């Protein structure tokens, strides 16, 4: 009898909406997320059935020994089977590798994933990501919890490179504090070596990012972190919850990956009884999401993401840009196609960093990267190629089309409200850009890049917020 016909109930899958990571470019696309399953166990069948029933995820391949325990089920789903990950026919950035084997993924899986820009998820992370509606406590009585969780995942998909982990954590904390009308909240993670917690994200309370909090085993924080127990605390239990913070009520939720507690989600209120024990199961959904973010981050580090992407912005790095530029130039030459290259420079980033600090400067870079991704097509290639320099490769785009794209991105950045510290005001950052086009300027990919840079230099000489298009006259001017 086929495994799929053993009478298992396929539960309703929590639909995450239409927004999806744009494969390879960190944007959003209304398509299911592709999943490659590696080393599944028979006990994983309920979760795999949920994946198959979902419109949000699509299994494209399975890697397992020939005739493995679920071979018959995968065959019934028409999912092709491969002996190893490297032999899978569709390995493109943005595809998820769902590793279901025991222990950590092997070297072959890690190296192949790193080489192709794949994201790896463990069984626990996948279970949280593919969480079913009937697994979400209080779903029927708390539709706002589900709606806000959906929006959180749509806007900040865990494996998407559209935003950094710090931005995703801050978004999660904002949703949780807003939903339960908390006065403030904080995400705390364990410090290597144990014995203390570090602040990872905060809202409604100012604490130095460098400050660590000793874990007192008998305190509410200690019980939550050492025992992995979710609880609420009244005024007495929340006394001096953090240095300088003694709220009337608090909720503490353990952030777990498997059986390990990585940290906690902390919410507090000045109103006694603001949080009830019956709130904890729904609140834990957000702790699950944080755990998934942290686990994806750890796996990304093991996969040497820095070989493929810039860790700050999530864009492709200079190595990947050079490789793609060579490919696109070969293609444009062979088929006599247009290829435009735009090089952007942030005009006043150094002054912004001086005024606002490095942390806000890094967030500004991440925001600019997001603007560029959202303002370009799926076939375009956006990369960070220097400290404050970005590049956009625009295949089959002529000079006028490239000028329109560059001007739109320039305008969106100029009008974006980049934050200033403390007073809540906003500051302006602007872009200058240089454009070079093939076949208007023939030559190698290095010459195309050099011409775009020369156009950028002239744009910056004319003043900030300026775009220059390379041509023979500019060549003579330099």
Secondary structure, DSSP 8 states (H G I E B T S, - for coil): --GGGS------B----S--EETTTTEE-SS-EEEEEES--GGGHHHHHHHHH-SSEEEEEEE--TT-TTHHHHHHTT-EEESSGGG-S---TT-EEEE-SSSS--HHHHHHHHHHT-EEE-HHHHHHHT-BGGGSTTTTT-HHHHHHHHHHHHHS-TT-SSS-HHHHHHHHHHHHHHHTT-SEEEEEEE-TTSSEEEEEEEESS---TT-EEE--TTSHHHHHHHH---EEE-TTTTTTSBTTB--SEEEEEEEEETTEEEEEEEEEESSTT-S-GGGHHHHHHHHHHHHHHHHHHHHHHHTTGGGTB-TTT-SB-HHHHHHHHHHHHHHHHHHT--EEEEEEEETTHHHHHHHH-HHHHHHHHHHHHHHHHHTS-TT-EEEE-SSSEEEEEEET--HHHHHHHHHHHHHHHHTS-EE-TTT--EE---EEEEEEEETTS-S-HHHHHHHHHHHHHHHHHH-SS-EEE--HHHHHH-
